[in-house]
Amino acid sequence: IMVDFPMTEFIKAGKTPEIENAFRQIEKYQWIIFTSANGVKYFYQLFFETTNLSSIPSGIKIAVVGPKTALELKNKGRTADYTGLGGTAENLINEMIGKELVQNCAVLFPLGNLAPGSTQVRLSGIAEVNRINVYSTVKTYVSDKSPIELIRNNCYDLVLFTSPSGVVNFAETLGPQYLNQELRFACIGKVTTVAAEQYGLRCTITAETSTYEGLANEILNYYNKIKN
């Protein structure tokens, strides 16, 4: 039984001089790197609003973090030139550096406002990188508190975290007096697990592959082992 309890929502960023300059000089970039499907979605919206163009010039190569982001890009009429294998932004950048795909290139990095700058810094050592924030992650207004009461009363089996921002907003909503290591969590990847640990939480399950499918498989494996 799945109980939907969203902790975050995404909104398109407002047009800034940085975004407008990047779009008007779009052809100077050899690569655009997308680390999420949301990055693709909101990039295209802002790109069209700014330039009245519906597609990225064909001479620019595009890299995506994984299959879900690749699908969002394909829905926009474009096939990714490189799709990451590791499921995280950090792995994607390491793969591209290892394959010498971005050395001495101009790279456009469309991200969300909460995305860490570590991958950008890593890439900046070998390429000219321009980061633009094309969307913002904000806390969802919680009107139905019944899922929180299920957790506070220990009437649940597992809470699923799919992003660090979800962890932060959940902790604020649940309340510090209820945060302890007895709570049961599954996290979509190591970055999300680290965010949970900063609140003193202990993740029961951490997906090795940072996708929804990877998380689901880890949960199934966990309960199968208990059953057997």
N, C-alpha and C positions, 0 to 999 in steps of 0.2 A: 504494500500500500504506500503510494508516494503522496506526500503532502507538499504542494508547491508553496514555497515561502521565499520569494525573491528579496534579496537584500540590496541589490544595486540595479540601476538603470542607466542607459547611455543616451546622451544627447549630442547633437551636432554642435561643433564649436562655431563660434562666430568668426566671421572673416576678419583677419588681422592683416596688417601690412606685411608680416612675414609670410603668411599663406598666399596673399595676392602676388607678392614678388616671386615666390617659388613657382607658382602656376604660370605666370607670364614669361618666366624664363625656363619653362619645363624642358625644353629641348637641350639644355646644357647638361642634363643628368644622363649618365649611362645606365644607372640602376635606380629603380624604386623598390624598396623593401617593405613588405607588409607583414606585420607580426600578429595580425588578427583579422577575422572576417569583418569586424566592426571598422577597422582601419580602412578596408576596401570600400565598404558601404559609404562611410562619411567622406572619404577622400573624393569619390566620384560625385557625390552631391555638391560638395564645395567647388570641385573642379568645374562642373557644369555652370554653377552660379557665377563663377568668376570669369570663365573664358568662353562660355556658351558652346564648348566642345563636349561631346558625349563619350569620347574615347581618348586614351593616352596615345600619343604618337608612337607609331610602330617601331621607330628606331630605338626606343628606350626599352631596356630589358627589365623584367619584373621577377622578383623573388618573393615567395610566400613561405610562411612558417610550417604549413602542413596541408593535408587534403581539404579540410573544411574551408580554409582561407582560399585555397586553389579553386574550390567550387564556387565561392562567392565571386571570385574574379572571373571565372568562366561565364557566370550568369550575366556579367557585364560585357561579354563578348570578347574576352581576352584570355589566352592560355598562358600560364606562368612559364617563364623560361627556366626557373629553378624552384623546386619544391623541397623544403627541408625534410630530413628524415627523423630528427630527434624530438620534434614536437614542442620545442621552446625557442624563444628568440635567441637566447644565448647559444644553443646548439646550431641554429641556422647560421648565425654569424661565424661561428667556429668552422662550420662546414665550408662556407663560402671563402673564408680566408685560407683554409687548408687546400682548396681547389684553385686558389689564386684567381678568383673570379672578379674581385673588386679592387685589386691593387691599383692605386693611382687613378681611381675613378671618382667621378662626382656622384654622390649617392643621396637620394631623397628618402627620408625616414618619416612616414606618416604614422603617428602614434596617438595613444590616449594620454590624457593629462597625468594619470597616475603611473604610467610606464616608467620604470627606473631608467636612469641614464647610463647604466653600466655597459650595455651593448653598443650604445653610441660612442662611448669613450673607447671601447675596444676597437671599434672600426676606424675611429679617427686617427689611429696610429699609422694607417696605410692608405686612407682615402679621405677625400673631402666630403664631409657629412653635413647635411642640413636637416635638422629635426623640425617638423611642424606637428602641432597637436590638432588633430582633426575632429576629435570627440572628447567628451568629458564623462567620467564615471561619477555618478552621484548616488547618494543614499535614497533608497525607495521609502516613500511614506508608508508606514505599516498601520493599516486600519483594523485588520483582523489579527488579534493577538492570540488566537487559540493555538497556533503551532508553538508559540513561546511557552504557553501553559503546559503543553504536552512535554516539553523538554524540562521545564522546572519541576514537574511532577513525576519525572522519569517514566513517562508513558510513550517511549519511542525506542527504536533499536539503533538508529544511526543517523547522524546529520552529515549531509554532503556539502563540502565546500569546493567551489569551482574557481575561486579567485581570491587573492589576498584581500582585495577590497571587500569581498563578501564576508571574510573573517572579521575585519575591523567593524563593519556595520552590525554584524551579528552580535559581537561582544558588547557593543554599545546598547543594542536593543535588549539583550538578555539581562544585562546588569552585572556589575563586577562581583556582587555577592554570590552569584550562581556559577561563576567561572571556576572550574576545578578540574583535576585530572581524572575524575570519575566520568566526565562527559565523554561520549563516544562519537568519534568523527572519522570521516574518510575524506581525503584531500586529493585533488586532481593531479598534483605534482609536488615536487620538493619545494618550490618557491612558496606555494600556498601552505605547505606544512610548516615552513619556517615562520610564516606570519602567525599561524595558530600557536606555535611554541612560544612566541613573544608574549602571549597572554597566559602562559602557564598551562596550555592545553596539550594533551597528548593524543596524537592522531593514531587511531587503531589501524588505518589503512592509508597508504600513500601509493598512488598509481605511478608505475615506472614510466609509462607513456602518457604524456600530459594531454589526453583527449577525453571526451565523454565516454567513448568506447573503451579506452584504457581503464578508466575509473570503474565502469560497469563490470568489466572482466575481473578486476582486482577484488571487487566486492563479492562477485559470484564465487571466485576461488576461495576467498576467506570463509564464506559460510559453508561451502562444500567440505572444506577441511574440518570445520567444527562438527559438521554432520557425520563425517566419517571417523 
